[in-house]
Amino acid sequence: MPHKTIKLRSTSEKMKEFHFDKDLTELAALPSSTLHLLQWVQNTAARLVFELRHHDHITPALIQLHWLPICWRIHYKLCTLMHAVHTGRCRPYLADIVSLTSHRRTRSGLRSADSTNYTTPVYVANFAFSYAGPAAWNSLPADLQVIQETAAFRRRLKTHCFNLAFNTM
């Protein structure tokens, strides 16, 4: 049992180190074993809120709390950062590391020239923002990508992620 306590402590420290929401995109670089531990921490928190036993199903609690699972929370954060890039409301360094598919010289005259998709570089690791951000954004339906207002985008994105995470469509 002490082994679990040590893992929980180190995982909690990682959550504090990443400020959980502020630097969530850095979590995309973590191995799945670490993400699994973070999900375990979130599940434990939900069990504490609802006073559930260890063998009780956790999904209904997460749904009732409106908490996205960790992997979907990372996806949500990447998409909100890409929305800021897309609408021009981000820091310049973020806008400089991604590019629209339509801005490529080879795309003029093609249907993709009118696209709101971003290019995903093939030479970058799949957890770098220059890859993970565009990949998350490109996975969104077109009706989400065209929303300009940040609050409306976040609301619709959360609903979209929630439906996919819990198969509630």
C-alpha positions as CSV (number, residue, x, y, z in Angstrom):
1,M,0.0,0.0,0.0
2,P,2.8,2.5,0.6
3,H,3.7,2.2,-3.1
4,K,0.4,3.7,-4.1
5,T,0.9,6.6,-1.6
6,I,4.3,7.4,-3.1
7,K,2.8,7.4,-6.7
8,L,-0.1,9.6,-5.6
9,R,2.3,12.1,-4.0
10,S,4.6,12.3,-7.0
11,T,1.5,12.6,-9.3
12,S,0.1,15.4,-7.2
13,E,3.4,17.2,-7.3
14,K,3.3,16.9,-11.1
15,M,-0.2,18.3,-11.2
16,K,0.9,21.3,-9.1
17,E,4.0,21.7,-11.3
18,F,1.9,21.9,-14.4
19,H,-0.8,24.1,-12.8
20,F,-3.1,21.5,-14.2
21,D,-4.9,23.9,-16.5
22,K,-2.4,26.6,-17.3
23,D,0.3,24.3,-18.8
24,L,-1.9,21.4,-19.8
25,T,-0.5,21.3,-23.3
26,E,2.8,20.1,-21.7
27,L,0.9,17.1,-20.5
28,A,0.6,15.9,-24.1
29,A,4.3,15.1,-23.9
30,L,3.9,12.8,-20.9
31,P,3.9,9.0,-21.5
32,S,0.6,7.2,-21.2
33,S,1.6,5.6,-17.9
34,T,1.8,9.1,-16.3
35,L,-1.4,10.2,-17.9
36,H,-3.0,7.0,-16.4
37,L,-1.8,8.1,-13.0
38,L,-3.3,11.6,-13.5
39,Q,-6.5,10.0,-14.5
40,W,-6.3,7.9,-11.3
41,V,-5.9,11.1,-9.3
42,Q,-9.0,12.6,-11.0
43,N,-11.0,9.5,-10.4
44,T,-9.9,9.4,-6.7
45,A,-11.0,13.1,-6.4
46,A,-14.5,12.2,-7.8
47,R,-14.7,9.2,-5.5
48,L,-14.0,11.5,-2.5
49,V,-16.7,14.1,-3.7
50,F,-19.4,11.4,-4.0
51,E,-18.0,9.1,-1.2
52,L,-17.8,6.2,-3.6
53,R,-16.1,2.9,-2.9
54,H,-13.1,1.8,-4.9
55,H,-15.1,-0.8,-6.9
56,D,-18.0,1.6,-7.8
57,H,-18.1,2.9,-11.4
58,I,-16.5,6.3,-11.8
59,T,-18.0,7.4,-15.1
60,P,-21.4,8.5,-13.7
61,A,-19.6,10.6,-11.1
62,L,-17.4,12.3,-13.8
63,I,-20.5,12.9,-15.9
64,Q,-22.3,14.5,-12.9
65,L,-19.3,16.7,-12.1
66,H,-18.9,17.6,-15.8
67,W,-15.3,16.6,-15.6
68,L,-13.6,15.6,-18.8
69,P,-11.2,12.7,-18.6
70,I,-7.5,13.8,-18.6
71,C,-6.9,13.0,-22.3
72,W,-10.0,14.9,-23.3
73,R,-9.0,17.8,-21.1
74,I,-5.7,18.0,-22.9
75,H,-7.5,17.9,-26.2
76,Y,-9.8,20.7,-25.0
77,K,-6.9,22.9,-23.9
78,L,-5.0,22.4,-27.2
79,C,-8.2,23.3,-29.1
80,T,-8.7,26.5,-27.0
81,L,-5.1,27.5,-27.7
82,M,-5.6,26.9,-31.4
83,H,-8.8,28.9,-31.3
84,A,-6.8,31.8,-29.9
85,V,-4.3,31.4,-32.7
86,H,-7.0,31.2,-35.3
87,T,-8.8,34.3,-34.1
88,G,-5.5,36.3,-33.5
89,R,-5.9,36.4,-29.7
90,C,-2.7,34.7,-28.8
91,R,0.9,35.5,-28.1
92,P,2.9,36.0,-31.3
93,Y,5.2,33.1,-30.6
94,L,2.3,30.6,-30.8
95,A,1.0,32.0,-34.1
96,D,4.5,31.7,-35.5
97,I,4.9,28.0,-34.9
98,V,1.7,26.9,-36.7
99,S,0.4,27.7,-40.2
100,L,-2.9,27.4,-42.0
101,T,-3.1,24.9,-44.8
102,S,-4.4,27.6,-47.0
103,H,-1.3,29.7,-46.6
104,R,0.9,27.2,-48.3
105,R,2.0,28.2,-51.8
106,T,1.1,24.9,-53.3
107,R,-2.6,25.2,-52.2
108,S,-3.8,28.1,-54.3
109,G,-6.8,27.1,-56.4
110,L,-7.5,24.0,-54.4
111,R,-10.5,23.4,-52.1
112,S,-8.0,23.3,-49.1
113,A,-7.2,26.9,-49.9
114,D,-10.5,27.8,-48.1
115,S,-9.9,25.4,-45.3
116,T,-9.6,26.4,-41.6
117,N,-7.2,23.5,-41.0
118,Y,-3.6,23.8,-40.0
119,T,-0.6,21.9,-41.3
120,T,0.9,19.3,-39.0
121,P,4.6,19.1,-39.6
122,V,6.0,15.6,-40.3
123,Y,9.4,16.2,-38.7
124,V,8.2,17.3,-35.3
125,A,7.4,14.9,-32.4
126,N,3.7,14.4,-32.0
127,F,3.6,16.0,-28.5
128,A,5.1,19.3,-29.6
129,F,2.5,22.1,-29.8
130,S,3.4,22.7,-33.4
131,Y,2.1,19.2,-34.1
132,A,-0.4,18.5,-31.3
133,G,-2.2,21.8,-31.6
134,P,-3.0,21.6,-35.3
135,A,-3.8,17.9,-35.0
136,A,-6.4,18.6,-32.3
137,W,-7.8,21.6,-34.2
138,N,-8.1,19.6,-37.5
139,S,-10.1,16.9,-35.7
140,L,-12.8,19.4,-34.9
141,P,-16.0,19.6,-37.0
142,A,-16.1,22.6,-39.3
143,D,-19.0,24.2,-37.5
144,L,-16.8,24.5,-34.4
145,Q,-13.8,25.9,-36.2
146,V,-15.7,28.9,-37.6
147,I,-16.9,30.2,-34.2
148,Q,-15.2,33.5,-33.5
149,E,-16.4,34.3,-30.0
150,T,-14.2,32.6,-27.4
151,A,-16.9,32.0,-24.8
152,A,-19.2,30.4,-27.3
153,F,-16.4,28.3,-28.8
154,R,-15.4,27.0,-25.3
155,R,-19.0,26.1,-24.5
156,R,-19.5,24.2,-27.7
157,L,-16.1,22.6,-27.5
158,K,-16.7,21.3,-24.0
159,T,-20.0,19.8,-25.1
160,H,-18.3,18.3,-28.2
161,C,-15.5,16.7,-26.1
162,F,-18.0,15.6,-23.4
163,N,-20.1,13.8,-26.0
164,L,-17.1,12.1,-27.5
165,A,-15.6,11.1,-24.1
166,F,-18.8,9.6,-22.7
167,N,-20.5,8.5,-25.9
168,T,-23.6,10.6,-25.1
169,M,-24.3,11.6,-28.7
